[in-house]
Amino acid sequence: MGTTSLTPPSPKERALEALAAKVSPTGGDLEGALPGTFAAIFDMDGTLIDNTPYHFKSWQMLYKKYGKGELSKETYYRDISGVPVLETIRRVFGEGRSEDELKALLNEKESFYRESYAPYIRPISGLLNFLAELKGAGVKIAMGTSATQEDINFVFDHIAIRDYFDVIINSTMVTKPKPNPQVYLRAAEKIKTPPARCVVFEDSLAGIKSANGAGMKVVGITTGHTAAELQPVNLVIDDYSELTVEKIAALFED
């Protein structure tokens, strides 16, 4: 009679199994969530992909073409980054234009962005491994973004990360965009995790304000701002190669 040889789990697999028992959300009502659970919520632009320079370039094109002058980086990062595109178009280009005309401007801006960025799109370093570790540990993962569904699909069509996300909240699903906390509160509600047990990954000042307003832990990523500018946050990273699930879980131990 033959014997079956089973490969023992690796140290990393054992660590993930142990951590999953601690951090995995129950999937039930908020009141049923275990005290040790947490969930991860990611912004998209500048957080999953380093596309900020391409968005900036597309805004510069729109400003110049329609007589709004030169758009500085300071203005872009302060007033535009992290805010829904249509909201900015209404504010900057809205006078004398119909809603259909404003949406046409949005499509023009987004088409230029996608065409210029498509050959270079890639995940931020370490993201794929980090998402896999979170999923392997049973952590619920959501996206809370000011982007349109078309932009989200554009990213997913180029990077195979769609299946990591349990919930996606886009700009059409909220009435109050970032820096209002609604987008992150909605994401927490959908993944049935209390806001205080959520950690948000963000690159923009508007997004960090949104996450703080939601009462969540915040990890800032330096794709558009310096570590000093990304405040207040619980942790600052340059990319996801610096992170482990254990390191994020430790944010909830205080």
Steps between C-alpha positions, in 0.01 A plus 500: 500500500651831395530807716413855410772758555366835611715810465508683833398865490780752467578736791330781307186289443488406870536865598218599268276225636563616855444863407179416314353361819567837661411750227240335274166685508201280567303637205196553722346812651725765650402393849622150424849599393777353710698749715823415319377549145595772254426582137708678236361774275703632208475817298588434135678784316848550644441217747464182296672647195740794472295686238505845658745652245272390216188645662691823558610512135141443378373783723775729369385424146138583585591825679714618210257399224203678659673819605557439871873562483776286645409254776770480766587187693418684822146575382453149367604326822315746722171538313459220245677181609259263674188697398251357246585618148152630420490707818823676400378551144180659630700730727763604245319477164134515603413861421284520188515126427221245514530172689544315171785733403667445837475123461654532155794683660528221755513240222761703313719528808464131587565385143825694491600352838428140398673528165814647653514267801395165347851403379644558847232380742625267771426439869703681764793287611401227744124550455421158352681312775342717770148451364562125485620499862195696614268264315687197630455626856126539446503880509207666325620738227308795355566788265375852568586725208401830342558341160229408253411138429656544155833588662470208741436263209799650318723404794349154540533433126875555527574359847343178625391616847120518467441176691680625810227756573189399690340844449563794266355844572543746212415867456142434390414316823538797735339842519787665689845440345838508672607672722161409648529156672189356332686283248696319770205469735300347215781252429517399868125451506511276193775277642323494839797631698488786756689809379737479796608155376581621146832617357502727195785522248517848345730730304300825486440769759126492430498123548694514826256757634215274391647195675574693818149639498369143480693411817722244325869416517690655208806390305637773274695415184750750363412494129395866498600650834788480743465312827484833683209615283304176548375576848336402722547129422593191699769385258674629186637273226672547165355175365345175620824304514544655846174350633383174654161403634653484848625857470150623417341287773736666750335839428189369676674383814508837677 
